[in-house]
Amino acid sequence: MSKEELEKKAMISLLTIANAWYDQMKSGEIPSISLPTRTKYNLEFDDASEVWKYGDKESLRNAASAKSATHLLKMAYVIGFIKQQLKENRSSTLREMYYISEGWKRAKFSAQDESNFLIEDLEILSEVPREGFHLHPEENGASIYGPMRIREETRRGMKMIHCQDDVGQAGYTIPNNVENIEFVDHDAKFVIAIETGGMYDRLIENGFDEEHNAILVHLKGQPARSTRRMLNRMSTTWNLPILVFTDGDPWSYRIYGSVAYGAIKSAHMSEMLATPRAQFMGLQPSDIRDYNLPSDKLTEKDIEALKSELTDPRFATDYWKKQISLQLEMGLKSEQQAFAARGLDFVTKKYLPARLADMGII
Amino acid sequence: MVLADELAKQQRSISVAEFFEKNKHLLGFDSPTRGVITTVKEAVDNSLDACEEAQVLPDIFISIRKVSNEVFRIIVEDNGPGIVPAQVPFVYGKLLYGSRFHQIRQTRGQQGIGISAAVLYAQLTSGVPTIVISRTGNKESAHKFEIQIKIETNEPDIISEGPFEWDRIHGTRVQIEFKSTMSAKKKLIEYLRYTSVVNPHARFRVELDDESFTFERVSQEVIACPVAIQPHPHGIEFGQLKRMAAVSELKLPDFLVESFSRVGKKSAQEICVRSGLKESLKVKGLSTEDLKKLLAAMQEVAVPAPPATQCLSPIGEELIRRGLEKEFQMDFVAARTRPSAVFSGHSFMVEAAIGYGGRLPAEGNAILLRFANRVPLMYQQGACAITGCVTGINWKLYNIPSQGGFPTGPVLILVHVASTNVPFTSESKDAIAGIPEIEKEITLALQDLGRELKNFVSRRDKGKLAEDRARAVCAIIPEIAEKVSSIVEKPLVDTTPIEGKLMRKMIAKKATRDGKVMIELNNYTAHDADVSVYEISSDNAADAVPKADFTSEMDGQFTKVWKAAIPARAVWRVTFTGKGGGILDIRGIEDAKKMVVDLDV
């Protein structure tokens, strides 16, 4: 969808919401709106697109209590704000909008999480991603290093960038809007998405990208939408295997989950953001056992998170059930940098090649 | 042999006073800070017990003042029956001397250690003798003593003694000086406040260095003094049985009937049969073996519970409520007095109360007030059976949040255990031991009260829900209407039909904009209504349209009253210049049919 079409669709759908409320009030009814329930219990697998999306469960928000009436009031203010922004062709960051709400009296947001959540609600209702509202997040700065060439439409004109030759040793920084990137060519066999900066740097320093023709992507913890969209496009455009390499704890499995299946929060955009073919490389609970890695005891919160993953539809596969049960049994977790205990080359010379062979990639 | 001889030279008896000098913590004198509270507590306990026995309403004066750098002077004075001069030195100057130790009834003090321990503590830390003044009636003159304890022999040491001019007709005053600090002042005041809660018939006047206050009585009724009863066959131990048998001239069945409570002819015969002892035997001649058999038989035979009504003195639900209400401002308070019960032959009774809301701290752990025989337990909360019972209850069932089992939020819990023999965990009497029978009663009382509190909270929440809805409909929906109308670029949509449809009430709204106050009454009911509109604020409403029917001023606050006849589904409005704020109320219509909404909040 072109930029203009997206904006037009945004304007029409937002005005539809406002008009519906107007008509409700005009006929003497309390204004209300229904939204899909945004919890893991309302996630359903979509066979066609192979991603997890929100199911049929909906919750009705009506202005019958002070709390939900205030929520609707805030939504009305945000719709008014977006309408103005689209009309004047301006844009703002999510944080800026949060600060602008300071002047909205009763409709002011108490925290940025609240305003972010409301924007996601509007994305769901309008089926328009927030870029269509001229709202974007802060620069996340996740980066890419590897044998690939892209063309980016920047504010300073079109630029051709090779992600090994034209970038510093930290790599190419993924911009907010990945839609402005054209994928030119590559010489890679696979992509490794890495959770921590330490491991990303280790692989670059050891020349893993050159030796194995690998594209390295730094996820920077829980990946931003732009990073996930980038992986999604590399997978669909170039048909490259996407391998996710994280710490061996429940929170890191969720990072893999959001890359592969989409996040609960953004399940309405799973088709654009999720990479169903992404594979989990490690660090697996069985690696902790097999390589006898230095480890920490699971905390109560970790155990709780693991148990909750056992009931998460996104992790309902035999592989995950086995690994999570094993981890609960051992009561241990390890960081990816724990491989350093075996020497700095161990991860690039031994672990990754073995694992890649195991997965049938090389 | 030589060594044993050496050792024998060092072996000698230890006086009680010497023992306690080395084991102060057993009596609650482990630190100087705690010493103040223990002393006040012991003296106040004695005063309350004495007043109860004399059937007078206690008036107790407590003063704690700094004399020198580290020394504090504690004075406790009461209007009790006084102590006869011959007894004074023993009461204050001899440990383990008391009138209540051998009696089976509910009293505060028991062993006769408390106050004399304070005298001993004063003597050890400041060296100043304790001064006691006591008078037994208007015909007698008062006597003044200076007393210490002879540590080696545990006998009173009278420094001086003589008649004294005293304005009180009867009563006792004790003045003790010892090294201490007032760092536990908060705890001391807490102790006095809690004491006043469970002794609502007493008045406490307190004077400290920097402040003075009074805990007033709320009941003018003298509480009935518990009457001593005979021991129950289930609650007796071998030593006591042996002593009783040694001084009795009676034959076995008569001895059992005469000396124990609730033992009749039939039970006595049954005990004799069980023990295998002949009924014709005189108890005086029984051997140790026979007495053991007898004791075992007494435990086995079913005997009714001891008569609790005479020997126990519960506070009562009404007085607990009043006692709590006077010291804590709460929205809800309920109290329960459980029927009396028995453990190992000792009667006991559990009383409990739960308070909620009001000025109680909204966050953090609930306040727990523990009492044994009307005495607050201030220390070792964690070791006490009461605390165990409180944390053992599933408070979530009663919609009360809890942390680690302990309820949190604006909750106050009071538990009072009254017994002829309160099972404390130690001599300092800080915590009640975990006796299953007592724990069961406490739990039942708290569960019962929990249910009552749950009802109260859910009733209150219902009211809140209605108010919340009114706020949404009357204040927020109009704002939504304003915003949405401007977004869709259509005329402002009128939301009053929504109000009327939902509320079916008389709705009064007040809004202040641009220096104008507007009050609007919408009669959404099906009936015409004659109401009075009251508004109290700093606005004088001189330019009000329509004019107020009545205006009065007090301290810059103007009360305005309008009389308004509003037909069904009609609107009445008044506007005037002003800053808004203040209070709005409608009268002349039942509460369920009206709703006041301040749009400025």
Interface residues (C-beta under 8 A of the other chain):
Chain A: L15 A18 N19 W21 Y22 M25 K26 G28 E29 I30 P31 A63 A64 S65 A66 K67 S68 A69 T70 L72 L73 A76 Y77 I79 G80 K83 R106 A107
Chain B: L465 D468 R469 R471 A472 V473 I476 I477 E479 I480 A481 K483 V484 S485 S486 I487 V488 K490 V493 T495 P497 I498 K501 L502
